[in-house]
Amino acid sequence: MVVALLLLNLLGFVLMAIDKLKAIRNKRRIREASLFLCALLGGALGEIFAMYLFHHKNQKPLFYIGLPTIFISELFLIALFKL
């Protein structure tokens, strides 16, 4: 379980970094739905770190409110079910 969460957070971090590079180079971007799917599967913290490290999507309320909300919800579920 812990290894899976670490990998998902690494994936979320890398996806945000790649999307930022693509934005800079005016290339085809990663869909926001894909970024949120990764966050919902457990990669929210990695995406939050990347969002602020790379200054990417940190002006969009969907991200600066949505990702922390997903992360807090995941923490709550982990505590509730003691996963």
trRosetta pair geometry for C-beta under 8 A, 3 or more apart (Angstrom, degrees):
i j d omega theta_ij theta_ji phi_ij phi_ji
1 4 5.8 -55 -148 34 27 111
1 5 6.6 24 155 -15 62 106
1 83 6.2 -163 -162 158 152 97
2 5 5.8 -56 -150 37 32 109
2 6 6.4 33 152 -20 65 105
3 6 5.7 -53 -149 36 32 113
3 7 6.3 30 154 -17 65 107
4 7 5.8 -57 -149 38 30 110
4 8 6.3 29 154 -18 65 107
4 42 7.0 44 128 86 90 163
5 8 5.7 -53 -143 38 32 111
5 9 6.3 31 157 -17 65 106
5 42 5.0 -109 -119 168 73 130
6 9 5.9 -58 -149 38 28 108
6 10 6.3 30 152 -18 64 107
7 10 5.6 -53 -146 37 32 113
7 11 6.3 36 152 -21 65 104
8 11 5.5 -50 -147 36 32 115
8 12 6.4 36 152 -20 64 103
8 38 6.7 172 -170 -172 86 79
8 41 5.7 -141 -143 110 137 96
8 42 4.1 64 93 87 159 100
8 43 4.0 -127 152 -64 84 90
8 46 7.2 -173 118 10 58 136
9 12 5.5 -48 -145 35 34 113
9 13 6.4 38 153 -20 64 104
9 42 7.1 -78 -48 132 76 80
9 43 5.0 175 -88 -135 37 66
9 44 7.8 -42 -106 49 84 39
9 45 5.2 -19 -125 70 123 93
9 46 3.3 152 -176 -39 66 115
9 47 7.9 -119 -145 -12 62 64
10 13 5.6 -53 -149 35 32 114
10 14 6.3 28 154 -16 65 108
10 43 7.9 -89 39 -129 36 108
10 46 6.0 -126 -50 -121 17 150
11 14 5.8 -58 -146 40 30 108
11 15 6.2 32 156 -22 66 107
11 38 5.9 -139 114 -150 107 126
11 43 5.5 -79 72 -108 91 149
11 46 7.0 96 57 94 49 160
12 15 5.7 -52 -144 34 29 112
12 16 6.5 27 158 -16 63 105
12 35 7.5 91 -143 -157 81 70
12 38 4.7 163 -90 136 84 122
12 39 6.1 96 -123 -77 134 63
12 43 3.0 160 -38 156 124 117
12 44 6.9 -120 -146 -58 170 13
12 45 7.6 113 74 63 146 47
12 46 3.7 125 71 83 106 112
12 47 3.9 -80 167 -47 116 87
12 50 6.9 -163 130 10 76 133
13 16 6.1 -60 -155 36 27 107
13 17 6.4 26 151 -18 64 109
13 43 7.7 -129 -16 -174 64 106
13 46 3.8 -93 -38 179 88 101
13 47 6.7 -133 -71 -70 45 38
13 49 6.0 -17 -106 75 107 110
13 50 4.5 162 -141 -52 60 120
14 17 5.5 -55 -147 37 34 113
14 18 6.2 34 155 -19 68 105
14 46 8.0 -17 1 160 63 130
14 50 7.9 -120 -22 -91 18 149
15 18 5.8 -53 -145 37 30 110
15 19 6.3 30 155 -19 64 107
15 30 5.8 -178 -174 162 93 172
15 34 7.1 -145 -164 125 141 103
15 35 6.0 176 128 -106 129 78
15 38 5.9 154 19 6 159 170
15 43 7.9 67 22 138 126 150
15 47 7.3 -26 68 -97 106 97
15 50 7.9 136 67 81 62 171
16 19 5.7 -53 -145 37 31 112
16 20 6.4 35 154 -22 64 104
16 35 6.8 84 -78 -133 78 119
16 46 7.7 178 9 132 122 81
16 47 5.3 138 -44 -137 132 70
16 50 3.5 125 79 119 138 140
16 51 6.1 -89 -156 -62 150 61
16 54 6.4 167 137 38 101 138
16 56 5.7 150 178 85 95 136
16 57 7.4 -104 -141 23 104 124
17 20 5.7 -53 -151 33 30 112
17 21 6.6 30 152 -17 64 104
17 50 5.7 -104 -47 -147 77 124
17 54 6.1 175 -106 -59 62 152
18 21 5.7 -55 -151 37 33 111
18 22 6.3 32 152 -18 66 107
18 30 6.4 79 96 -32 105 131
19 22 5.6 -54 -146 39 32 112
19 23 6.3 38 152 -24 65 103
19 29 5.7 56 -146 -160 86 90
19 30 4.4 -84 -85 30 105 111
19 35 7.0 -13 -38 -76 159 127
19 56 6.6 129 94 172 100 142
19 57 7.9 12 112 -29 135 121
20 23 5.6 -51 -149 32 32 114
20 24 6.6 33 153 -19 64 103
20 50 7.8 -150 -19 167 130 102
20 54 4.5 -85 -77 159 169 140
20 56 4.1 -91 -87 -86 109 145
21 24 5.7 -53 -151 33 33 112
21 25 6.3 11 157 -1 66 112
21 27 8.0 -3 119 35 73 126
22 25 6.0 -68 -142 51 30 98
22 27 4.2 -94 -152 69 82 104
22 28 6.7 -60 -170 77 131 37
22 29 5.1 157 112 -102 131 60
22 30 7.0 133 35 -12 150 79
23 26 7.7 27 -175 -74 29 35
23 27 8.0 -75 -44 44 20 73
23 29 6.3 43 -71 -100 76 116
23 56 7.1 157 25 -133 149 108
30 34 5.4 -104 173 73 93 131
30 35 6.2 103 120 -52 115 96
31 34 4.5 97 67 -1 88 101
31 35 7.2 -154 100 -4 51 82
32 35 5.4 -52 -151 36 40 114
32 36 6.3 35 152 -15 70 105
32 62 7.3 29 -177 117 139 141
33 36 5.8 -57 -147 41 31 107
33 37 6.2 39 152 -26 65 104
34 37 5.5 -47 -145 31 32 115
34 38 6.6 34 155 -17 62 102
35 38 5.9 -54 -156 35 31 111
35 39 6.5 31 147 -18 64 107
35 47 6.5 119 -176 -130 96 140
35 57 8.0 141 148 -29 167 174
36 39 5.3 -51 -146 38 39 115
36 40 6.1 40 155 -21 69 104
36 66 7.1 -43 -114 147 111 136
36 70 7.7 -177 -153 -66 78 157
37 40 5.7 -54 -145 37 30 110
37 41 6.4 26 155 -17 63 109
38 41 5.9 -60 -148 38 29 109
38 43 4.3 -38 155 54 88 138
38 47 6.8 128 100 -55 112 128
39 43 5.5 -89 -92 77 36 76
39 44 4.1 70 -159 -87 87 73
39 47 5.3 -58 -85 21 102 150
39 66 7.8 80 113 132 161 97
39 67 5.7 -105 -138 -123 148 80
39 70 5.0 64 148 107 111 161
39 71 7.7 -72 -169 -55 99 76
40 44 7.6 75 -57 -58 28 102
40 70 6.1 -95 -86 -150 58 131
42 74 6.5 136 -116 -143 59 147
43 46 4.9 -49 -172 42 82 117
43 47 5.9 82 131 -23 88 102
44 47 5.8 -64 -151 40 32 109
44 48 6.2 35 154 -24 69 105
44 67 5.3 161 -160 -167 92 77
44 68 7.7 146 165 -89 121 20
44 70 4.4 -170 -100 100 143 110
44 71 3.9 -157 114 -70 133 83
44 74 6.2 176 22 3 134 141
45 48 5.6 -50 -147 32 33 113
45 49 6.6 35 155 -17 64 102
45 71 5.5 106 -65 -123 72 126
46 49 5.9 -52 -151 35 31 111
46 50 6.4 27 153 -14 64 109
47 50 5.6 -55 -144 41 34 110
47 51 6.0 44 153 -31 67 104
47 67 5.5 -132 100 -136 114 135
48 51 5.6 -47 -145 27 30 117
48 52 6.9 12 162 -3 61 104
48 67 5.0 168 -76 136 88 129
48 68 6.4 89 -108 -72 135 71
48 71 6.4 -21 -29 -42 141 149
49 52 6.6 -72 -157 44 27 96
49 53 5.8 21 156 -17 68 118
50 53 5.6 -58 -133 43 30 110
50 54 5.6 -2 177 10 69 115
50 56 6.8 -33 140 51 85 120
51 54 7.1 -69 -135 51 12 87
51 56 5.8 -113 -133 71 49 74
51 57 5.6 -73 -133 70 101 93
51 58 5.2 132 161 -72 94 88
51 63 6.1 178 -129 159 143 122
51 64 7.3 178 152 -86 144 70
51 67 6.6 173 -18 33 154 167
52 55 7.2 24 -159 -77 31 47
52 58 6.0 95 -91 -94 57 138
55 58 5.8 -80 -152 20 49 129
57 60 5.0 -45 -167 27 75 119
57 63 4.2 63 146 9 110 175
57 64 7.7 -175 132 -42 74 78
58 63 6.9 -98 -92 103 31 123
58 64 5.6 77 -157 -76 55 113
59 64 7.5 44 -74 -22 5 131
60 63 4.5 62 80 16 101 105
60 64 6.6 149 75 -4 50 89
61 64 6.1 -63 -123 51 32 93
61 65 5.1 7 -179 6 73 119
61 66 7.6 94 137 -18 55 92
62 65 7.0 -52 -118 51 10 92
62 66 4.9 4 173 -14 51 137
63 66 5.7 -45 -100 46 20 106
63 67 5.6 16 -170 -15 60 112
64 67 7.2 -24 -107 32 16 103
64 68 7.4 9 172 -1 43 111
65 68 6.8 -73 -159 44 27 100
65 69 6.1 25 154 -21 66 118
66 69 5.6 -63 -148 38 28 113
66 70 6.3 28 158 -19 67 105
67 70 5.7 -52 -147 34 32 111
67 71 6.4 32 155 -19 64 106
68 71 5.4 -54 -146 38 35 114
68 72 6.2 34 157 -18 69 104
69 72 6.0 -53 -144 38 29 107
69 73 6.3 31 154 -19 62 108
70 73 5.7 -58 -149 38 29 113
70 74 6.4 31 153 -21 65 105
71 74 5.7 -54 -150 34 31 111
71 75 6.5 32 152 -18 64 103
72 75 5.6 -50 -149 35 35 113
72 76 6.4 38 151 -21 64 105
73 76 5.5 -53 -150 35 32 115
73 77 6.4 31 153 -17 65 105
74 77 5.7 -54 -146 37 33 110
74 78 6.3 35 154 -20 65 105
75 78 5.7 -54 -147 36 31 112
75 79 6.3 27 155 -15 65 108
76 79 5.9 -59 -149 40 28 108
76 80 6.0 29 154 -22 65 110
77 80 5.5 -53 -139 36 31 113
77 81 6.1 -2 170 10 67 110
77 83 7.5 9 128 4 81 126
78 81 6.8 -72 -140 54 21 86
78 82 7.5 65 163 -105 54 14
78 83 4.9 -89 -136 46 69 100
79 82 7.1 16 -167 -75 28 54
